[in-house]
Amino acid sequence: MLMDETVSAETTPTGRPAQINGPHGCYRVRRVLEEWQAPGQARFYRLQVVTPDGSAIAEVVGPRAAEPGPWTLRRMWT
C-alpha cells in the first residue's frame, strides 16, 4: 500500500528506527532489512515491523543527512 505520509520515529543510539508512530498507528520495528543512502540525500530503510494484524514490511525515509526533520512512511506491505 502506497502511503507517503509524515510519521515520527523513535530511534536507537545508532539512528536506526525502533518504532514508527503515525496517523494509522504505532509500529514496532522488528529488524532492519535494508538501509542505504545516496551522498547528501535522506537515508532509506526497509523494515520488518509488527502491526496489530501481524508482521509487515515498511519503507521509511529519514530526514536528509545532518538535518533535523520528519520521517516519511512511503509504503507498507502486510
C-alpha positions as CSV (number, residue, x, y, z in Angstrom):
1,M,0.0,0.0,0.0
2,L,1.4,3.4,-1.0
3,M,1.1,5.7,2.0
4,D,3.6,8.6,1.6
5,E,2.7,10.1,5.0
6,T,4.7,12.0,7.6
7,V,5.5,10.0,10.7
8,S,7.7,10.3,13.8
9,A,10.3,7.7,14.7
10,E,11.9,6.7,17.9
11,T,15.5,5.7,17.1
12,T,18.2,3.6,18.5
13,P,21.5,5.2,19.6
14,T,22.8,4.5,16.1
15,G,20.0,6.4,14.5
16,R,18.0,3.4,13.1
17,P,14.3,3.5,13.7
18,A,13.0,1.4,16.6
19,Q,9.3,2.4,16.4
20,I,7.3,4.4,13.9
21,N,4.3,6.5,15.0
22,G,1.8,7.9,12.6
23,P,-1.9,8.6,12.0
24,H,-2.6,4.9,11.2
25,G,-1.0,3.5,14.3
26,C,2.2,2.6,16.0
27,Y,4.6,0.0,14.5
28,R,7.5,-1.6,16.4
29,V,10.5,-2.4,14.3
30,R,11.5,-6.0,14.5
31,R,14.6,-5.6,12.2
32,V,16.2,-3.5,9.5
33,L,16.1,-5.5,6.2
34,E,17.9,-2.9,4.0
35,E,19.4,0.5,4.6
36,W,21.0,2.8,2.1
37,Q,21.8,6.5,1.4
38,A,23.0,8.4,-1.7
39,P,25.5,11.2,-0.9
40,G,23.7,14.2,0.5
41,Q,20.3,12.5,0.4
42,A,18.0,11.1,3.0
43,R,18.6,7.6,4.4
44,F,16.2,4.9,3.2
45,Y,15.1,1.9,5.3
46,R,13.2,-1.2,4.5
47,L,12.0,-2.6,7.8
48,Q,10.2,-5.6,9.2
49,V,7.6,-4.2,11.6
50,V,4.9,-5.5,13.9
51,T,1.3,-4.3,13.3
52,P,-1.9,-5.1,15.1
53,D,-2.6,-7.7,12.3
54,G,0.9,-9.3,12.4
55,S,4.1,-8.7,10.6
56,A,4.6,-6.3,7.7
57,I,7.3,-4.7,5.6
58,A,7.6,-0.9,5.7
59,E,9.7,1.5,3.6
60,V,10.7,4.6,5.5
61,V,12.8,7.6,4.6
62,G,14.6,9.5,7.4
63,P,15.5,13.2,7.3
64,R,18.2,14.5,5.0
65,A,21.8,13.9,6.1
66,A,22.7,16.1,9.1
67,E,19.3,17.9,9.1
68,P,16.5,17.5,11.6
69,G,13.2,16.8,10.1
70,P,10.2,14.5,9.7
71,W,10.3,10.9,8.7
72,T,8.2,9.6,5.8
73,L,6.4,6.2,5.7
74,R,6.4,5.5,1.9
75,R,4.9,2.0,1.6
76,M,3.6,-0.8,3.8
77,W,3.1,-4.4,2.8
78,T,1.0,-6.5,5.2
